[in-house]
Amino acid sequence: MLRGVDDSAFQNFSKLMDHEKVEIRIDFLQCLETDMSLHIMSFLDDPMDVVRASAVSHFWRHFVIANGFAKQLCLKSFRQLSNIAGVVNVSEESIDSVAMEMNNAKEWKSLGRDHQAYASLHQALTKSNVSPKDCISNAVSASSTDNYPDESVVNTLNPRDRFIRRASYWSSKGQSDPAAPETLIYKLRDGIWVITEIDIQPFEAFFQVGKPIYSAKFVRFSIGYPKNPNEIERDAPQKSADDKFLWSYTSPRFPMMQENRLQPFQLPEPVLCIGGYLQIELSGRVQTQEMDGLFYICICYVRALGRPLFPAFDTEHVEPYRKFILKYHPENLSSVLQASPSTEVPRLRRLEEEMLWERIGLLENLLRGIQQGPNNPFVWDEDEDEINEGLIL
């Protein structure tokens, strides 16, 4: 105890100091050097934490938005977003009040728009519950095709193994080497997609003795972009285009079963794709054809399942190629984040696709009947769906 100091006075002084300590608030962002503050804030790995940080105070909001933490978090998690050339908030928004403290209100508005868009984009990419949909737009090419166009890779977009009462599938050329690989390339739909799974159904040759299944042993997937989009020949899908692409993602190899069913291949982690192309690499042949003794790979159906970020986010390509403008619709964000009752491709859509193929088949049937003439009408052979040993791959 200090000499000359009354006990009660000292206790009152201690209580006062404790009270003052409770009231003291230190903002480390204002006390530390900027580089140190940036380093500390870089450990935020959740977009909601970035949003919360921007709501701490006036100063924190300015610090978070001015240094683009939301954008940095997006680019760190999804490097494909580095191709964003600019952000457009489709909804009108007023200039933040903090902007009045800056000399350039227009620049602050742009920073604020980017902060909101990137924070919402990261949330949509990681927490979307929208049902996956098939994101394949069209077939581009196959490394080889046995009988073009009857056995074209285009047939693999038909979910049924028969089209107009004919077998519908892609077939490779026959090989004496069972290790000879094949590749199929598909154009993916425009917009931002998070691809989670790719499904493949090997083809069962129901028209051959024993109904052999011409599957591969292994399958691997790559996602990327063409070196020059003008060189992609969409009118020649029987030609190989493997050397015209740069693949930014390649999956591990998955074993494929020699079974006549749609086989799902779940990717180790969701893959962000903005348009782009999908390559399916098929390796190892397991089935020979009785008529020539050669190994073939035949695929009936392919689909790539992904969660679309539309209508909350859309893209618009600009020059140079692969650069794009990110369009953000904040009023639609909830529709991307909402819980979905199913994680499968909607059954209604599959039924609609099947009905479309049936209508196309009926139309072609009608046209063929007209071409045969009234004196010799075209009649379908009711046994055409049965085994036809004269039909080869």
LINURZI-V707952 format. One record per run of one state. SS is the DSSP state (A for helix, B for strand, O for the rest). FROM is the first residue (numbers start at 1). TO is the last residue. If there is no record, write none. Layout:
((SS:FROM:TO) (SS:FROM:TO))
This chain:
((O:1:6) (A:7:23) (O:24:27) (A:28:31) (O:32:33) (A:34:41) (O:42:46) (A:47:54) (O:55:57) (A:58:66) (O:67:68) (A:69:77) (O:78:78) (A:79:83) (B:84:89) (O:90:96) (A:97:101) (O:102:104) (A:105:127) (O:128:132) (B:133:134) (O:135:135) (B:136:142) (O:143:152) (A:153:157) (O:158:161) (B:162:163) (O:164:165) (B:166:167) (O:168:169) (B:170:171) (O:172:174) (B:175:175) (O:176:181) (B:182:188) (O:189:191) (B:192:202) (O:203:203) (B:204:204) (O:205:212) (B:213:213) (O:214:215) (B:216:226) (O:227:228) (A:229:231) (O:232:241) (A:242:244) (B:245:250) (O:251:253) (B:254:255) (O:256:261) (B:262:274) (O:275:276) (B:277:285) (O:286:286) (B:287:288) (O:289:294) (B:295:296) (O:297:297) (B:298:308) (O:309:312) (B:313:318) (O:319:322) (B:323:328) (O:329:329) (A:330:337) (O:338:346) (A:347:372) (O:373:373) (A:374:376) (O:377:393))
